[in-house]
Amino acid sequence: MAFIKKTIVLGILAATAAGAGFAWWANQPITTEEPPIEFTIAAGSGAHAAGQQMAEAGVPIQPLLFNLLARVTEKSGRLKAGAYELKPNTTPRRLIDQLVRGEFAQEQLTIIEGWTFKQMRQAIAAHKGLKHDTAHLSDKELMAQISQDYTLPEGMFFPDTYLFAKGSSELQIYRQAHTLLVSKLRDAWEKRESNLPYKNPYEALTMASIVEKETGQKSERNMIAGVFVNRLRLGMLLQTDPTVIYGMGNGYDGKIRKKDLETDTPYNTYTRAGLPPTPIALPGVQSLAAALAPAKTGALYFVSRGNGTSQFSDNLTDHNRAVNQYQR
């Protein structure tokens, strides 16, 4: 009888020690080493299979213990498939929570204000964290999968930094950037100044793209927009070099010459009145705001001072004087 009691006591002590050891293990960092370890959990995986997949990917974890912890915490059937990263100092308990919440490995892509759509496509195509499933699509075919309202892509995507799970579709980025642009444009249009010379939001977007390319000075964007709005109202040619450059396409070699200003294209605002047929770049929110709330100014001209700022003039005489001072 004493032997049986002793055996029971030893069993209880062993179980208690094992339980304490298991609890200690569940709350200890799996690894403290950089860099993060990447792994993927396949669709339909239970806790045991997930543990094996992580171990095969290099995560230093015992699948049997991971499976036991998932069952004890009643999370075994709630793990989400996807691409993950094991970051330093992550405990097994935290790792299970990560898989239950679907905290996938995050990638990011920054789309720069002033980029053309061509540059945006190149950046997306070159990003290693994306699933490249749009490379076979033309611009027109791509837009057909993104929007029912717009067929031309230039200017129709908002420049920003986008976060996404590793392995996401390129279409996710295009759709997110387009949806955000449409939202920003709608908000700016609803807050627009009265009596602007735009027939619709698309024309305002086109103006915003010109403002975006004309200056890197945030403080001057409203003035630049004010000059171009004044010119539109008076029926003057916009005469803006960025539209000419856009119309030159691959023929632009970094310099714009007199013959380029005289060669007619749909985007040459030295030979054609009004706005060009489409935006010429991806405008940011400040350029959108400037196009729809331009400065109230009498200026009709501006010229670069050579230091990143511009000299504005109300008449041609003053403008020519400024050109002689700053350009010649």
C-alpha positions in Angstrom: 0.0 0.0 0.0 2.8 2.4 0.9 4.5 1.5 -2.5 1.3 2.5 -4.3 1.0 5.8 -2.5 4.6 6.5 -3.2 4.1 5.8 -6.9 1.1 8.0 -7.1 3.0 10.9 -5.3 5.9 10.5 -7.7 3.5 10.5 -10.7 1.9 13.7 -9.5 5.3 15.3 -8.9 6.4 14.2 -12.4 3.3 15.5 -14.0 3.6 18.8 -12.1 7.2 19.1 -13.2 6.3 18.3 -16.8 3.5 20.8 -16.7 5.7 23.5 -15.3 8.4 22.7 -17.9 5.8 22.8 -20.7 4.5 26.2 -19.5 8.1 27.5 -19.2 8.8 26.3 -22.8 5.6 28.0 -24.2 6.8 31.3 -22.9 10.5 31.2 -23.9 11.8 32.9 -27.1 12.1 30.3 -29.9 15.1 32.2 -31.2 16.8 35.5 -30.5 18.8 35.5 -33.8 18.5 37.8 -36.8 17.2 37.8 -39.5 13.6 36.7 -39.2 12.9 33.1 -40.5 10.4 32.9 -43.3 7.9 30.0 -43.5 4.6 29.2 -45.1 1.6 27.3 -43.7 -0.3 25.4 -46.4 -4.0 25.6 -46.7 -5.9 23.1 -44.6 -2.9 22.5 -42.2 -3.7 21.4 -38.6 -1.3 22.3 -35.8 0.8 19.2 -36.2 1.3 19.7 -39.9 1.9 23.4 -39.3 4.6 22.5 -36.8 6.3 20.2 -39.3 6.2 22.8 -42.0 7.8 25.4 -39.7 10.5 22.9 -38.7 11.3 22.1 -42.3 11.6 25.8 -43.1 14.2 26.2 -40.3 12.1 27.3 -37.4 13.7 25.6 -34.3 10.5 24.2 -32.8 9.4 20.7 -31.9 6.2 19.9 -33.9 4.8 17.6 -31.1 5.1 20.3 -28.5 3.7 22.9 -30.8 0.7 20.6 -31.6 0.2 20.0 -27.8 0.2 23.7 -27.1 -2.2 24.5 -29.9 -4.6 21.8 -28.5 -4.2 22.9 -24.8 -5.0 26.5 -25.9 -7.9 25.3 -28.1 -6.5 27.0 -31.2 -5.5 23.9 -33.2 -8.2 24.3 -35.8 -7.9 28.1 -36.1 -4.5 28.5 -37.8 -4.5 30.5 -41.0 -2.6 29.5 -44.1 -0.2 32.0 -45.5 3.4 33.4 -45.6 4.9 34.3 -42.2 8.1 35.5 -40.5 9.4 34.3 -37.2 10.9 37.4 -35.6 13.5 37.2 -32.8 12.2 36.7 -29.2 8.9 35.2 -30.4 7.6 32.6 -28.0 5.6 29.5 -29.0 2.5 31.0 -27.4 3.0 34.2 -29.4 3.6 32.3 -32.5 0.3 30.5 -32.2 -1.5 33.8 -31.8 0.3 35.1 -34.9 -1.0 32.1 -36.9 -4.5 32.4 -35.5 -4.7 36.1 -36.3 -3.2 35.7 -39.7 -0.3 38.2 -39.0 1.3 37.5 -42.3 4.8 38.5 -43.3 4.5 42.2 -44.4 6.0 43.7 -47.5 5.8 47.3 -48.6 6.0 49.2 -51.9 6.3 52.9 -52.2 4.8 54.6 -55.3 6.4 58.0 -55.7 4.5 61.3 -56.4 5.3 62.4 -60.0 5.9 58.9 -61.3 4.3 58.0 -64.6 2.2 54.9 -64.8 5.0 53.2 -66.8 7.3 53.7 -63.8 4.7 52.4 -61.4 4.3 49.2 -63.5 8.1 48.7 -63.6 8.3 49.1 -59.8 5.5 46.6 -59.2 6.9 44.1 -61.7 10.3 44.3 -60.0 9.1 43.8 -56.4 10.1 40.3 -55.2 7.3 40.1 -52.6 4.5 40.2 -55.1 2.8 37.5 -57.2 3.5 38.7 -60.7 0.2 37.9 -62.4 -0.4 41.0 -64.5 2.8 41.1 -66.7 0.9 39.6 -69.6 -1.8 42.3 -69.5 -1.7 45.4 -71.6 -2.5 48.7 -69.9 -6.0 48.6 -71.3 -6.5 45.0 -70.2 -5.2 45.8 -66.7 -7.5 48.8 -66.3 -10.5 46.6 -67.4 -9.8 44.4 -64.3 -9.4 47.5 -62.0 -12.1 50.0 -63.0 -15.4 50.2 -64.7 -15.2 54.0 -65.1 -11.7 54.6 -66.4 -9.9 53.0 -69.3 -6.7 55.0 -69.4 -4.3 54.4 -66.5 -2.1 57.5 -66.4 -2.7 59.5 -63.2 -5.3 57.0 -61.9 -3.3 55.6 -59.0 -2.5 57.3 -55.7 1.2 57.6 -54.8 1.7 56.2 -51.3 3.4 53.4 -49.4 1.3 50.2 -49.5 1.7 47.3 -47.1 0.7 43.8 -48.1 1.2 40.1 -47.3 4.1 38.5 -49.0 3.0 36.7 -52.2 0.0 39.0 -52.7 -1.3 39.6 -56.2 -0.1 42.6 -58.1 -3.8 43.4 -58.8 -4.3 44.0 -55.1 -1.8 46.9 -55.2 -3.3 48.3 -58.4 -6.8 48.1 -57.1 -5.9 49.6 -53.7 -4.0 52.5 -55.3 -6.8 53.2 -57.8 -9.5 53.1 -55.1 -7.5 55.5 -53.0 -6.9 57.9 -55.9 -10.6 58.0 -56.8 -11.5 58.7 -53.1 -8.9 61.5 -52.8 -10.0 63.0 -56.1 -13.7 62.9 -55.1 -12.9 64.6 -51.7 -10.9 67.3 -53.4 -13.6 67.9 -56.1 -16.3 68.2 -53.5 -14.2 70.9 -51.7 -13.2 72.8 -54.9 -13.3 76.5 -55.3 -16.1 77.9 -57.4 -15.9 78.9 -61.1 -12.8 76.7 -61.9 -12.3 76.0 -65.6 -12.7 72.3 -65.3 -15.5 70.3 -66.9 -15.1 67.3 -64.6 -12.8 65.8 -61.9 -10.7 64.1 -64.6 -9.6 67.5 -65.9 -8.8 68.6 -62.4 -6.7 65.4 -62.1 -4.9 66.3 -65.3 -4.1 69.8 -63.9 -2.9 68.3 -60.7 -0.5 66.1 -62.6 1.0 69.1 -64.4 1.4 71.0 -61.0 3.1 67.9 -59.6 5.7 67.8 -62.4 6.2 71.6 -62.5 7.5 72.0 -59.0 9.0 70.1 -56.1 8.2 73.0 -53.8 5.1 72.3 -51.8 4.7 75.9 -50.9 4.5 76.9 -54.6 1.9 74.4 -55.9 -1.1 76.7 -55.3 0.7 79.5 -57.2 1.6 77.3 -60.1 -2.0 76.1 -60.2 -3.1 79.7 -60.1 -1.0 80.6 -63.1 -2.4 77.8 -65.2 -6.0 78.4 -64.2 -5.5 82.1 -65.2 -4.2 81.0 -68.5 -7.1 78.6 -69.1 -9.6 81.3 -68.3 -8.0 83.7 -70.7 -7.6 81.1 -73.5 -3.8 81.3 -73.3 -1.6 78.4 -74.2 -0.4 76.6 -71.0 3.1 76.3 -72.5 4.3 73.8 -69.9 7.4 71.8 -70.6 6.4 68.6 -68.7 3.5 68.0 -71.0 5.8 68.3 -74.0 8.3 65.9 -72.5 5.5 63.4 -71.8 4.3 63.6 -75.4 7.9 62.9 -76.6 7.8 59.5 -74.9 11.0 57.5 -75.4 12.3 60.3 -77.6 13.1 62.4 -74.6 16.9 62.3 -73.8 17.0 64.6 -70.8 17.0 67.8 -72.9 14.1 69.8 -74.4 14.9 71.7 -77.5 13.2 74.4 -79.6 12.2 71.9 -82.2 10.5 69.8 -79.5 8.4 72.8 -78.5 7.4 73.3 -82.1 6.7 69.6 -82.9 2.9 69.0 -82.5 1.7 66.1 -80.3 -1.6 65.8 -78.3 0.5 66.8 -75.2 2.3 69.8 -76.6 0.8 72.7 -74.8 2.9 75.1 -76.9 1.0 74.1 -80.0 -2.4 73.1 -78.6 -4.8 75.0 -76.4 -6.3 73.8 -73.2 -5.3 70.8 -71.0 -3.7 67.7 -72.5 -5.9 64.7 -73.1 -4.8 62.8 -70.0 -2.8 63.3 -66.8 1.0 63.1 -67.3 1.9 61.6 -64.0 0.6 60.4 -60.6 -0.2 63.5 -58.5 -0.1 63.6 -54.8 -2.7 64.9 -52.4 -1.1 68.4 -52.2 -1.2 68.8 -56.0 -4.8 67.7 -56.1 -5.6 70.3 -53.5 -3.7 73.0 -55.3 -5.5 72.2 -58.6 -8.9 72.6 -56.9 -8.0 75.5 -54.7 -5.5 77.5 -56.7 -4.0 80.7 -55.4 -5.9 83.9 -56.2 -3.2 85.7 -58.1 -2.8 87.8 -61.2 0.3 86.0 -62.3 0.4 84.5 -65.8 4.0 83.5 -66.0 6.7 81.9 -63.8 10.4 81.0 -64.3 12.8 79.0 -62.2 15.2 80.9 -60.2 17.7 78.0 -60.3 17.4 77.2 -56.6 14.2 75.2 -56.7 11.9 78.2 -56.4 10.1 80.3 -59.0 9.7 83.9 -59.9 6.1 84.8 -60.8 5.1 87.7 -63.1 1.8 89.3 -64.0 2.9 90.5 -67.5 5.2 89.5 -70.3 7.6 92.4 -69.7 8.3 91.4 -66.1 8.5 87.8 -67.1 11.2 88.5 -69.8 13.1 90.5 -67.3 13.0 87.5 -64.9 14.1 85.1 -67.6 17.1 87.3 -68.4 17.9 87.5 -64.7 17.6 83.8 -63.8 18.0 81.9 -67.0 20.4 83.8 -69.3 
